[in-house]
Amino acid sequence: MSVFYDKDEFFMSLALEEALKAAELGEVPVGAIVVNGGGDVVSLAYNGREQSQDPTAHAEMIAIREASAVTGSWRLEGCSLYVTLEPCIMCSGAIVNSRIKRVIYGCADPKGGAVDSLYKLLGDTRLNHRVEVVSGILETRCSAILKDFFLALRRGCRAV
């Protein structure tokens, strides 16, 4: 196994910790982190739509906003975004606009994914920026937390 892959697993495990925080609050358990080119975590976030009643409060959006505040720039060139679930159209747009270099996600989102599943926005040559994509990092764990959450929701009980 490569050192790069080991780093990806490490950072994805941090995103999974954020996803668990979301689940504890009754939020869809998605976590995201932004890591700079030097390997430092710049921001950590989890879904917060229910708590904030903000439709844009996806983990990725929050992580990108916080990373921009920390770095003092909307340009997150050289940064990587780790997220437990494939980003949607809105988040993919923010990823392209923020110039993130790499997106690493855990599991696919066949109903809303805009990276590989429904659309391929991050690699669209018509856009002014393309993003390197790595998928399937800790996929089983990322998928399981979502499946468990929605199963508990359907059963009418708390997911955690």
C-alpha positions as CSV (number, residue, x, y, z in Angstrom):
1,M,0.0,0.0,0.0
2,S,1.4,3.4,-0.9
3,V,2.2,6.2,1.6
4,F,-0.2,8.5,-0.3
5,Y,-3.1,6.0,0.1
6,D,-2.2,5.7,3.8
7,K,-2.5,9.5,4.2
8,D,-5.8,9.4,2.4
9,E,-7.1,6.8,4.8
10,F,-5.9,8.8,7.8
11,F,-7.6,12.0,6.6
12,M,-10.8,10.1,5.6
13,S,-10.9,8.7,9.2
14,L,-10.9,12.3,10.4
15,A,-13.8,13.0,8.1
16,L,-15.6,10.0,9.4
17,E,-15.2,11.3,13.0
18,E,-17.0,14.5,11.8
19,A,-19.7,12.4,10.2
20,L,-20.3,10.7,13.6
21,K,-20.7,14.2,15.2
22,A,-23.4,15.0,12.6
23,A,-25.3,11.7,13.3
24,E,-25.3,12.5,17.1
25,L,-27.1,15.7,16.2
26,G,-29.6,14.0,13.9
27,E,-27.9,15.3,10.8
28,V,-27.2,13.2,7.8
29,P,-23.8,11.8,8.7
30,V,-21.4,13.4,6.2
31,G,-18.0,14.8,7.3
32,A,-15.5,16.8,5.4
33,I,-12.0,18.2,6.0
34,V,-9.7,20.4,4.0
35,V,-6.0,19.7,4.1
36,N,-3.4,22.0,2.7
37,G,-0.5,21.0,0.4
38,G,1.8,20.6,3.4
39,G,-0.5,18.0,5.0
40,D,-2.0,20.3,7.7
41,V,-5.7,20.1,8.4
42,V,-7.1,23.6,7.7
43,S,-10.8,22.9,8.5
44,L,-13.1,20.2,9.7
45,A,-16.9,20.1,9.3
46,Y,-20.0,18.0,9.3
47,N,-23.5,18.4,7.8
48,G,-25.5,21.1,9.6
49,R,-28.7,21.7,7.6
50,E,-31.1,20.7,10.3
51,Q,-29.3,22.6,13.1
52,S,-28.9,25.8,11.0
53,Q,-32.0,25.4,8.8
54,D,-29.6,26.4,5.9
55,P,-29.9,24.3,2.7
56,T,-26.3,25.1,1.9
57,A,-24.9,23.7,5.2
58,H,-23.4,20.6,3.6
59,A,-20.2,19.4,5.2
60,E,-18.2,20.3,2.1
61,M,-19.6,23.9,2.0
62,I,-18.8,24.5,5.6
63,A,-15.3,23.1,5.3
64,I,-14.6,25.2,2.2
65,R,-15.9,28.4,3.9
66,E,-13.9,27.8,7.0
67,A,-10.7,26.9,5.0
68,S,-11.1,30.2,3.1
69,A,-11.5,32.1,6.3
70,V,-8.4,30.4,7.8
71,T,-6.2,30.9,4.7
72,G,-7.6,34.4,4.0
73,S,-8.3,33.5,0.4
74,W,-11.1,32.0,-1.6
75,R,-8.5,30.2,-3.7
76,L,-7.7,26.9,-2.0
77,E,-5.1,25.9,-4.6
78,G,-3.0,23.0,-3.5
79,C,-5.6,21.9,-1.0
80,S,-7.4,18.6,-0.8
81,L,-11.0,18.0,0.3
82,Y,-11.8,14.7,2.0
83,V,-15.5,13.9,2.3
84,T,-17.3,10.7,3.3
85,L,-19.9,11.0,0.6
86,E,-19.6,11.9,-3.1
87,P,-20.3,15.7,-3.4
88,C,-23.5,17.0,-4.9
89,I,-23.9,19.6,-7.7
90,M,-23.8,22.6,-5.2
91,C,-20.7,21.3,-3.5
92,S,-19.0,20.4,-6.7
93,G,-19.6,23.9,-8.0
94,A,-18.0,25.3,-4.8
95,I,-15.0,22.9,-5.2
96,V,-14.4,24.1,-8.8
97,N,-14.8,27.7,-7.8
98,S,-12.4,27.4,-4.9
99,R,-9.7,25.8,-7.0
100,I,-9.3,22.8,-4.8
101,K,-6.7,20.5,-6.2
102,R,-7.9,17.1,-5.1
103,V,-11.2,15.6,-3.9
104,I,-11.1,12.3,-2.0
105,Y,-14.5,10.8,-1.2
106,G,-15.5,7.6,0.5
107,C,-18.7,6.3,-1.0
108,A,-20.7,7.1,-4.1
109,D,-24.1,9.0,-4.0
110,P,-26.1,7.4,-6.8
111,K,-29.0,9.8,-6.2
112,G,-27.1,13.0,-6.0
113,G,-23.5,12.6,-6.8
114,A,-22.0,15.1,-9.2
115,V,-18.4,13.8,-9.3
116,D,-18.9,10.4,-10.8
117,S,-22.5,9.1,-10.3
118,L,-24.9,11.5,-12.0
119,Y,-22.5,14.1,-13.3
120,K,-18.8,14.5,-13.7
121,L,-18.5,18.2,-12.9
122,L,-15.0,18.1,-11.4
123,G,-13.5,16.8,-14.6
124,D,-15.6,18.7,-17.1
125,T,-13.3,20.3,-19.7
126,R,-15.8,23.1,-20.3
127,L,-15.1,24.5,-16.9
128,N,-12.0,26.7,-16.0
129,H,-10.7,24.3,-13.4
130,R,-10.5,20.5,-13.1
131,V,-10.0,18.5,-9.9
132,E,-8.1,15.3,-9.3
133,V,-10.6,12.7,-7.9
134,V,-9.9,9.7,-5.7
135,S,-12.9,7.6,-4.7
136,G,-13.6,4.6,-2.5
137,I,-11.3,5.5,0.4
138,L,-12.8,3.7,3.5
139,E,-15.8,3.2,1.4
140,T,-17.4,0.4,3.5
141,R,-17.2,2.5,6.7
142,C,-18.5,5.7,4.9
143,S,-21.4,3.7,3.4
144,A,-22.2,1.9,6.6
145,I,-22.6,5.1,8.7
146,L,-25.1,6.4,6.1
147,K,-27.0,3.1,5.8
148,D,-27.3,2.8,9.6
149,F,-28.5,6.4,10.0
150,F,-31.3,6.0,7.4
151,L,-32.3,2.6,8.7
152,A,-32.7,4.0,12.2
153,L,-34.6,7.0,10.8
154,R,-37.0,4.7,9.0
155,R,-37.5,2.7,12.2
156,G,-38.3,5.9,14.0
157,C,-35.4,5.9,16.4
158,R,-32.3,8.0,16.9
159,A,-29.5,7.0,14.5
160,V,-26.7,6.9,17.1
